[in-house]
Amino acid sequence: MYKPPELPPYVERVFDVVDAIPPGRVMAYGEVAAVVGSGGPRQVGTAMARYGGAVTWWRVVRSDGGFLPGHEREAAARYRQEGTPLKPDGARIDMARARWVPGPEDLAALELSMASDDAGRDEVGEDG
């Protein structure tokens, strides 16, 4: 029986935040890092690139609302399906309308979830 490898604690915390983003809403990579409390946009991007295939990756975007290069078609289809607000040209997300800012209750729930992870480790992976 196949057992997926255990994820590094930082990745688990990133995915806790990503899993909390409601359909039709998005967060920028740096915003996810701010909620996690460590790392930055690059660390979140690395976590998503290495391990993010099973999460709602299309809800984590560049701060300018641009689609993930190489995944534009799939992302656009998911944005349309979820009703994510797009710019008039349809090529970028309307961040002013689509951005999700976790409220106090969301943050409290995330803190409880992340408290169960090893908060002392910030590695994205063995070599990152």
Backbone hydrogen bonds, N-H to C=O, Kabsch-Sander energy under -0.5 kcal/mol:
donor,donor_aa,acceptor,acceptor_aa,energy
10,Y,123,E,-0.8
11,V,123,E,-0.5
12,E,8,P,-2.1
13,R,9,P,-2.2
14,V,10,Y,-2.4
15,F,11,V,-2.8
16,D,12,E,-1.9
17,V,13,R,-1.7
18,V,14,V,-2.6
19,D,15,F,-2.8
20,A,16,D,-0.8
20,A,17,V,-0.9
21,I,17,V,-0.7
21,I,18,V,-1.2
25,R,22,P,-1.7
26,V,98,A,-2.2
27,M,59,R,-2.3
29,Y,61,V,-1.5
32,V,28,A,-2.1
33,A,29,Y,-2.1
34,A,30,G,-2.0
35,V,31,E,-1.8
36,V,32,V,-2.5
37,G,33,A,-2.3
38,S,33,A,-1.0
44,V,40,G,-2.2
45,G,41,P,-2.7
46,T,42,R,-2.5
47,A,43,Q,-2.3
48,M,44,V,-2.6
49,A,45,G,-2.7
50,R,46,T,-2.6
51,Y,47,A,-2.4
52,G,48,M,-2.0
54,A,51,Y,-0.7
55,V,52,G,-1.4
57,W,55,V,-2.4
59,R,56,T,-2.0
60,V,57,W,-1.8
61,V,27,M,-2.3
61,V,59,R,-0.5
62,R,66,G,-1.1
65,G,62,R,-2.1
67,F,91,A,-0.7
71,H,68,L,-2.4
75,A,71,H,-2.8
76,A,72,E,-3.0
77,A,73,R,-2.3
78,R,74,E,-2.1
79,Y,75,A,-2.8
80,R,76,A,-2.4
81,Q,77,A,-2.3
82,E,78,R,-2.4
83,G,79,Y,-1.2
84,T,79,Y,-2.4
87,K,92,R,-3.0
90,G,87,K,-2.3
93,I,65,G,-2.7
94,D,85,P,-2.2
95,M,93,I,-1.4
97,R,94,D,-1.1
98,A,94,D,-2.7
99,R,95,M,-2.0
100,W,26,V,-3.1
101,V,99,R,-0.6
107,L,103,G,-2.7
108,A,104,P,-2.3
109,A,105,E,-2.2
110,L,106,D,-2.5
111,E,107,L,-2.6
112,L,108,A,-1.9
113,S,109,A,-2.1
114,M,110,L,-3.3
115,A,111,E,-1.9
116,S,112,L,-0.7
116,S,113,S,-0.8
117,D,114,M,-1.2
119,A,117,D,-1.5
121,R,118,D,-1.5
128,G,125,G,-0.9
